[in-house]
């Protein structure tokens, strides 16, 4: 741009120069800086199992020969229409955006949503597993992930600790845009992918806590573009790491073996992480092995530190390939059986205030000091000498060393690279089902490691994955809980999409989306849900034993699309009831019925309460004051003044939400801003 400015300025003709300057300013006035791509809007999603009714937006399926069912994955290209009238004979009158009318047979229509339309979602429970006592429920949602993210704006805004996603890598045919797979030869495939990702990342950003973190897996195809997109959505200053994962490789490749994936990590607000003094740490690899080897050497040596050190060093040499180098350096055992290393005490750079005499305990003379001085102050040095943490030589001619114990150095800052084969994860998933159902799942052990790191080992972290795939994220979170007794909670979202090859075969067999036999081959029905059920219960779908299972609770949901009028009139409370339960932490029972008797509901087995009739709210306030386990209170009222009066009488530490105004407003606002 500066080069063009200079060229224009060099023009001597005033009129020409001014004209070119004006045109240049006009053209560049609205230019976007940074990542530039065509935003393909609107994106639509077909809902083949949703009822077509008056006022509904629809797509028109291609015509098919007589006797052949229309295919709800192929449309006639005429765009989105609105249903004006449905005739008794099955004919439907449609209107387009210009008001033009068209009549089509009912069985050629599929309900659709354009991204940007206001939606009013609900959740329908399709099953639950209870093996975790009072732990929060893990949540598995079968839904289009964009609409699921909108739904979570109501239940989990600024409530997620970490988001992990493994989106489609855009290698050609691996992701669908407007219900069509994007071919690898599509000249707009990169901008379509960026449009697809941008809308979801904007919603995801607002779900993170101020100290929250997002981890996005990607390969070389979109790595550079994704990082620029994340810079725009989250801010370049919030970039934290680019993790490189070498998981495989090809020896017959021309240039490099390849097989590298990445995990780009961004914070919601890096300053908040710094203010909270959050530092990423993880156990040093092999630490437990070294501690066990030392314990064995101490026992076998009859507590002789010299012999114990000899045995311990022999054991370390055998473990060298599995130990972090920093662990391997702790190679001595003291008189109490503790593993230590003798470390340098010199100050790295000259510090006059740390240049002082340290007397040898036997000769009483100043010991040899590094010219830069000591690492610690005189007072701290005196404390260390008294505690036996300074190792002196036979006389003052030898510089003393600091005694560092292995158990005090058990954590380290994680390295941004890892080498771990992907094949074992595939084998473990295959063993889960007893057959191969999903290629290239993410390794749950790698996910568990990084989720643990970025949440600072929090045992109460809430983890979201809205590209859940095979369900590795839920598996990782449950594994962490099993390891340390935590109460972490996962929320995973996937649709029931059928892969291209299977879809072609099913279409050839006369099946269509929405048919039971078609849906049985979708990723949610065939992979995600059965994996979660198997790892939690320990029993495979065929009844065979898989494991002892996990002590966890899980509930499965389908996302539904509701009529806002019925919701606001309280005529479809069952649809939003699970949303209130989720917003209150997904613990205990779900209040799924309106109590017409007393006008409010506060069952002892639920962790929240609802005021349905504000005429009797004082009784609810008294009852809620007797509880110390409430996590949320919902008040159904059209009056903001009435709502504020009730809230003023409640415990101020308990969050409150006004229904149905906050519910309806959430989706009206969010959809118009994307």
N, C-alpha and C positions, 0 to 999 in steps of 0.2 A: 504494500500500500504506500509506503514512504517513497518507493521508486516512482510510482505513478504521480504522486504529489510533486515530486521534483521535476518530472517531465512537463507537467502542466505549468508549473511556475516558470519554466525556462522559455515558454512561448512569448514572443515579443509583441504580437498583435493583441492589444488589450481586449477587443471584442471577442476574438476567437478564444483567448485564454479564459475570459469570464464565462463564455458559453460552455466551454468544456468543463470548467469548474462547477457550474450549476448542474450540468448533466451528471457529472461524477457524483456530486453530493446527493442528487435524486436517486441514483441507482444504489448507492451504498448506505442510504439513510437507515434502512431496516435490515441491513445484513446481520446475520448471526455470526458471532465469533466462536472459535473453538470447533466442536464437532458439528458439521453441517450435513443434514440428510433430509430427504423428503419424508414428511410425516404423513403416512397413509391413513387418512381418516375418512369416514368413520370405520372402525373395525366392528364386525358383527359376529354374533354367535347364534347358530341355529339351535332350536330347542324342540327336537322331534317328538318328545313325549309330553309337550306342554299343550294344553287345550287352546285351539284357535277360537277366538270369540270376537264379538264386535269391539272395535277400537284397538285390536291387537295388530302389531306390526308383523308382517309375514314376508317370506321369500317364496317364490314359485318354482317348484321342481320342474325339470325337463319333462316334456311329454314322452310317454313310452307307448309301445304297441299295445293293442287291446289284450287284456289278460295278464299284462306284466305290471307289477306294482311300481309306482314311481320311486326314484332313488333320492332320499333326503340328503345325499352328499353331493348332488349335482343340481344346479339351478339354471334357469333360462337366461340369466344375465340381465334381466330387466330391473334389478335392484329391489329396494325395500318398498312394500306397499302397505296400506292400512286397510283393515277390514271395515267396510261401511255397513254391510248387511249380509246376513246368512239366510238363504232361502230354505224353505222346507224340503225342497227337492235336492238339497246338497250343493246348489250353486251359490257362490259367494261373490258379492260385489266388492271390488277393491278400488281404492283411490291412491294415486301416486302423489308425490310432493307438489306437483303442478295442478292437482285437482282433476286429472284425467281419470276416467272410470274404465274398469275392465272386469269381466265376469269370468271366473275360473272354477273348476270343480274343486270341491272341498278336499279331496284326497291328494291334491297336488300342492297343498299349502303347508308350510312349516313355520311355526311361530319363531320370531327372532328378536334379539335385543341388539341395538346399536350401542357401542360404547360411548357414553355421554347421555344416554337415556337414564332417567331416574328409575331405579329399581327398588323394590321393597321386599327384601329377602326374609325367608324364614328357614328353619332347620327342621328336618323330620328325622327322628332317631330310627335307625335301622338295626340297632343291636348294641349291647354293652357287655363288657367283661368286668367283673368285680373280684379282684384278688389282692387289692392293695390297701384294705382297711380304710383309714381316713385320708389317704393320699389324694391329691387332685387327680382328676381324670385326664388322661391323654385324649386328644380329640382328632379324629380322622374324618375329613370332609370330602365327599364326592361332589365336585363342582368345577365349573370353569374358574380358573384361579383369579382372573380379574374381578369377577363378581364376588368371589370369596374374600378377596382383599378389601373390597368395599364393605362387605358385611363385618369384617373385623375392625373397621373404623369405628363401629358402634361398640364392639365388645372389648377391643384391646388397643385403643389409641394410646400411644406412648406407654405401652405396658410390656413390650417384648424386649427381652435381654439380648437375644441374638437371633438373627435370621441367617439360615444357611439355605442356599438354593443351587441346584445343578441344572440350569436351563438348557434348552436344546442348543447344540454347538453350531448350528447353521452349516452343516456339512453337505446339505442338499437332501431335501425330502425328510428331514428329521423334525421339522416344526410346521404347524399349520397356521395360516393367516387367513382370516375370513373363511374358516372351515375348509380351506384347500391347502394341501401340502405345497410348500414353496420348493420348486425344483432348483437343483444346483446350477442350472443354466439361466435362471431368471435374472435379468440385468438389474432388477430392483431388490434382489434378495437381501442385500445388506441393509438397505434403508427400511425394508419391511421388518427385518429382525430388530433393528434399533427402535422402530416405532412400537413394535410388540413389547420390547423390554422396557422402554421408557415409561409407558403408561403404568406398568406394574411396579417399577422401582419407585415412582413418585408416591404411589399409595403405600408401598412398603416402608418408605422413609418415615412416614408419619406414625407408623406402628411402633417404631423403636423408642425405647426410653432415651432420655438425654444422654445417658451413658451407654446406650445400646450400640451394637456392632452388627454389620452385615458381612457375610462371607459369600462370594459368588464364584462358583467353579466355572472354568472356561478352558478352551484349548487355543491353538494358534490362529484358528480361522477368524475369530472375532475378538481376540485378546486386546489388540490395540484400540479398536473402536469401543469396546466395552469400558476400558479404563477411562477414555475421554467422556463417555456417557455418564459413568459414575462420578467423574469430576464435576459434571454439570449438575447432576441430581443431588449429590451429597456435599459437593464442594471439594476442590482439590486439596484444601488444607486438612480435610478429614481423612485423607488417604493414610492407611496404617501399614499395610504390608502387601507384597506380591509373593505369595508362597509358590514355590516351584516344586512340583511333584513328579518325579521320574518313576513311572510305574511299569513301563515296558520298553520295548525297542525292537527294531528290525535290523538284523545284521546284513541284509542284502540291499539296504537303502543306499542311494547314491551319495548323499552328503552327510547327514547325521542319522543316528538310529531313531530319532524321534521319540514318540511315546511320552511326551511331556504334557502335563496338564498344569493349570495354575489355579490358585485361589486368591482373588483380589479381596482385600479386607478394608472396609471403610467404617469410620465411626459416625454416629449421628452428630456428635459434637466433641471433637478431640479435647477442647478446653475443659469440658466437664469431666472427662477422664483424668486429665492432669490435676484438676482441682480436687478430685476424689482420691488422688494419689494412687491410681490404679496402675499396677505394673504386671505385665504378663510373666508368669513363672510356671515351670513344670518340673516334676521330679526328674532328677538326672537318670538317664537310662542305665540300667544295671546296678543301681544303688542297692536294691534289695538283695541281689545276688552277692554283692561284696559284703554286706552286713552279715549275711548267713555264712559266708566263707570265713569271716573273722570269728564268728561265734563258734564255729566248728574247730578252728585252729586253737582258740583259747581253751576249749575243753580238752582237745587231744594233747595239748602241751602241759596239762596240769597247771595252767595259769602261770607258765613261765613266759615272760614277755619276749625274751630272745628267741626261744623255740617257736612261740606262737607267731612271731613276725616271719620266721623262716617258712613255716607251713602256710601262712597266709599269702606270702609272696608267690609261692609255688602254685597256689590255687588261683591267684590273680592272673598268672601267665596263661592258664588254660581258659580264662574268661575274657582275655583281652579283646577279642573280636566283638564281644557283646557289651563291653563297658564303654561309657563315655570317657575320653581321655582324662577329664578332670577327676573322675572317680578312681581311675587307675593310679593316679599320683598319690593317693592316700594309701601308703604301703607299709606302715609301721603300727605296732600294737604296744600300748603302754602298760604300766603296772596294774592298771584296773581293767584291762581288756578292751580299751577303747582304741578305735582305728584313728590314726592321725597322720599328718604330713608336716615336715619341718619347712616353714615358708620364710621367705626373705622379709626382713623388717625395714629395709631401706626405703626412704622417701624417693619417689620417681623423679622429682624435680627439686632444686635447691630451696630449702625453707629455713632461714636463719632461726626462726622461733622454735624449730624442732631439732636444733643441733645442741645437744646437751650430753653430759656424762651419765653413763650407766655403769654402775660398779659391779664387778664380778663377785659373786657370792662367796667365793673361797679366797681369792687373792686380795679382794677389796680395792682393786685398781680399775680405772676406767677401761671398758672393753673397746675393741676396735669398732669405730663408727663409720658408716658410709659418709662421704663428703656432703651429700645432700641433706643428711639428718635422718631421723627416725620417722616411721609412719604415724606414730601416736604421740600424744602430749605427755609430759613428765608424769602427770597424775595417773593417766591411763596406763603408762608403762609400769608404775609402781603397783597398780592393781593386778596387772598381768603377772608380774614377778611373784607377788604374794599368792596368786592362784595357781602357780606352777605352769603358766602358759608361755613362759620364755625358756628356751633351751640354750643353756650356756655351754661353751666349750670347756676343755680342761683348764684353760687359763684365759687371761684377758686378750691374748693375741688372736683369738678366734671370734668372729662376729656372731652374736647370738641370733637365734632363729625363733620364729613364732610357731607355737604348737596349735595347729588347726585340726579340729575333730571332723571326721567325715559326716557325722549326723548333723552338724551345724551348717553344712554346705550341701544340703540335700536337694536344693532347687536351683534351676538355671533359667536364664532367658532363652526362649525357644529359637532355634535356627530357622530361617525362612526357606529352607530346602529340606526335602526328604526323599529317600529312595525306598520305596515299598512296592513290591509287585502287586498287580491288581488281580491276578488269577486266583489267589486264595479267597478273596471276597466272593468271586463268582462261584467257586466250589462250595463255600458255606451256604450261599443262597440256594444253590441246587440241592444241597442236603436238606435245607428247610422244607422244600416242596417234595423232595424225593424224585425230582425231575427238573429239567432245564425249562424255565419259563421267562427269563429276563436276561438279556445280554448286558454285560458291563455295568453291574451295579456299583455304586460308590461304596468304598470300604467303611463299614461302620466303626472300625477301630480308629481309623484316621479321623473321622468326623468327631468321635468321642474325645479324642485328644485335643482337637482345636476348639471344640465347644467348651471343654473344661478350661483351656488356656484363656480364651477371650472373655469368659465370665468370671475369671479369677477364682475358679473352683467353687463357685456358688452352688450350694445344694438346693436352692430354691429358684433356679433360673427358669424362665419361660422361653422356649425355643420354637421358632416357626420355620416351616419349609413349605413353600407354595408351589414347588415343582417336585412333589414327593417321590414320583417314580416308584421304585421298589419298596420304599419305606425305610431306607437306611438311616435317616435322621432319627426317626422314632426309636429304632433299634439302638442307636448310639446313646440316646438320652436314657433309655431304660438300663443299658449296660452301666452307665455312670452311676445311676441310682443303686444298682445291685452291688457295685464296688464299694460305695461309701455310705449307704443308707440314706441317700438324698431324696428330696421330694421334687425334683425337677419335673417340668411338664412340657410335653411336646404337642404342637398343633401342626398337623400335616394336611396338605390339600393336594388332591389330584383329580383329574377327570377320568371318565371311563373310555377314553379314546382307544380305538382299535388301530393297530399299525397298518401301514399301507398294504403290505403283502396279504395279511389276513383279511383285510376289508375286501380286496379284489376277489379272494376265494369265496367269502361269504356272499357277496353280491352275485357271483356266478351261481351260487346255490339257491338264489332267490330270497335271501334274507336281507333285511333292512335295519338301519339303526332304530332302536326301540324294541325290536323283537328280542325275546328272552335269550334265544340262542346266539344272537349277535352280541348282546350286552355281556354275556358270559365270557366273551373273549376280550373284553376291555381291560385296561391295565388296573383299574381300581378293583374290579371283581375278580380278576384272575391272579393278580400279583400283590398289590398293596395291602388290601384287606386280609387275604389269607396269610400273608407273611406276619402281619401284626398279631393276628389271632393265634398263629402257631407259636411265635416266640413268647407270647404272654401265657398261654395255657399249657404249652409244652406238648401239645397234641396236634398232629397234622390233620388235614382235611379228611384223609382216609381212615382216621382213628388210630394210626400208629403213633408210638411214642417218639418224641423228638428231643425233649429236655425236661428239666424240672420246672421250666417256665420262669416268669418274673412275677414278683409281688407288686403288681401294678393294676390300675383301673383304666379302662378304655371305653370310649363311646364312639359309635360310628353314626355319621349323619349324611343325608342328602340335602343339598341346598334347594330351596323352593322359591318360587316367585309369587308374591302375594298381592292382593288388592289392597291398596292403602286405605280405601274407604272402609272396608271391613275391619282392618286393623284398628283404625282410629275410633271406630264405634265399639270396640271390644268384642267383635263377633268372631274373631279368629285368633284368640289368645294362644291356642296351642302352637301356632306357627312361630310366635316370637318367644315363647316360654324358654326354649333352650338357649336363646340369645341372652336372656337375663341371667340364666344359670352360668353361662360362660363368662359374662361380664363380672359376675360375683366370684370368679375363681374356679369354677367347675369342680367344686367340692360338695360332698353331701348330696341331698336329694334335690331334684328339680321340681319347682312348684309349677304344675302343668294345668291347674284348674283354677277358675275364679271362684272364690268363696263368697257366695251371695248371702250367707247367714250373718256374719259379723262385719263384712265389708273390708276385711284385710286378711292376709295370710302370713303366718310366722311359725311354720312347723318346726319342732325341735330338731328334726333331722336335716333341715336346710340351713345354709350359711347366710341367707339373706331373707328379706321380707318385702311384701308388696302391700301397699294401701290401694284398694280398688275403689272404695267409697269414702271420700274425704269427710263425710258427715260424722264418722265415728273415729276420726284420726287420733283423738286424745287417748283412747283405749290402746291403740297401737303404740303410741309413744311410750305409755307406761309399760306395756309388755316388752317392747324392744329394750327398755332400760334394764330389764332383768337378765338380758343376754350379754355375754362378753365375747361371743364368737361370731358376731355378725360382720360380714364383709361388704355389704351393700344394702341400700334400701331404695325401692322404686315407688314412686307416687304417681297414680293415674289421675290427672286433672288437666282441664283446659286452661285453668286460671293460674297465671304466673304468681300473682299475689298470694293465692291460697297455698301454692306450692312452697313459696318462701316462708310463709307462716309455719307450715308444718316442719320444714327443715330447721327453722330457728329453734324449735322445741326438741329436736333430736340431738343425739350425741354428735358433736361436731367432728369427731374423728372418723365417723362412718361416712363413706362416699354416698351420694344420692343422685338419682336420675329421675327426670320428669317424663312420664309416659302419657301419651304417645308422641308428644311434640318432639322430644329429643331424638327418638327413633326415626320419625319421618324426616326431620330436618337434616339428620346425618346424611341420608342418601340423596336428598335433593341438592345439598351443597356439594358433596364430593363429586357427583357425576358431572356437574356443570363446569367443574374446574379442571377436568382432565383433557 
